[in-house]
């Protein structure tokens, strides 16, 4: 059995960079990937979906351009071309990352599926056939997550779509039924509505975006329904059945009443499940929670010393930037001998609907539950000069502040460039810049960020 200094399972946005860093630091390192280099982000997450979001926005702009005095007639959706562009971008990113890994000294890249056979020993079923056994002092699990498929009657009898398989479509669905009005569901729902699909969204909760403030959820629902997307809340799908014409009939309980939908395609967007089943973590003693996610401490180490879990597999926020930050924390602690933890790190995220939704810190409703004394700053995008000039005043920006310290505790921006505006507010939060200072900040005119002046105007003047 061959021994290495470090073994990394999974080449996502934590595993790949960590492998290169450890190898360059002189550690004999192995990186194991069972599918494609880059993980979810590059292959069926951020990169491909945002490429399609861009195509969908072009379609929306062509359809609404008369508003700004530009009339476009007879534009067409070329789905094979849209898919090819996406595939080209994905392959370029994947291949570039793979070449960089292969060129790294002290790093061995292996394609196969790993499972533990002991506390710090693994067996790899090689994709090309055969097996390898190896051991190491350090293990880093970056195995990621996959689509969670709920136990709905008939679900395995239909050709349902996930966030991965939907990216292989070369024809626009006639009617796409989206199960789950969450971030994945909303991005794909709006995207395919703009490509020409009829969209119906089914959400079990009382409202969409349960983690966000109710005013954000209401505004987002209005944006989607304005694009003729049908949304049903307090709705639970109870069964699927194929029809004789090749369609799918879904039975849904909507607020206690049975309703049937006939659609051409079904997208399951009901959450994510960790890729831990095949790892056989019981052989290591590594603990997982009731959902199968690996339990880690604030240094991202499991209960077994020397075994770490990074990214989606540890149950933290399932975002690329969190996985990447996990890698930097582990590397700096192990190699640079720093003492960095995940405690109190700000967790920003952005949903790439159009307009974007960006958020960081606590919400107004969270502040109330915690009994905090806060003030709320709110500014409709209709009062933002740049939004008026561009011709898209949908949404609003909002901040939760502490009136005593004048610090910003949270921010949510639903509007054009919402993620970028949120990032400016995050920088202020990280740097301790107070809202009264931002009120008189000199921003370039006319930018979206300039509107931060007016966001806090009511709290200062």
Secondary structure, DSSP 8 states (H G I E B T S, - for coil): -EEEEEEEE--STTHHHHHHHHHHTT--EEEEESS-TTHHHHHHSHHHHHHHHHHHHHHHHHHHGGGGT----S----HHHHHHHHHHHHHHHHHHHHHHHHTSTTEEEEEEEEEEEETTEEEEEETTS-EEEEEEEEEEE---EEE-----BTGGGS--B-TTGGGG--S--SEEEEE--SHHHHHHHHHHHHHT-EEEEE-SSSSS-TTS-HHHHHHHHHHHHHTT-EEESSEEEEEEEE-TTS-EEEEEEETTEEEEEEESEEEE-S-EEETTGGG-GGGTT--B-TTS-B---TTSB-SSTTEEE-GGGGTS---HHHHHHHHHHHHHHHTS-----STT----EEE-SSSEEEEEE--HHHHHHTT---EEEEEEGGG-HHHHHHT----EEEEEE-TTT--EEEEEEEETTHHHHHHHHHHHHHHT--HHHHHT----TT-SGGGHHHHTHHHH-
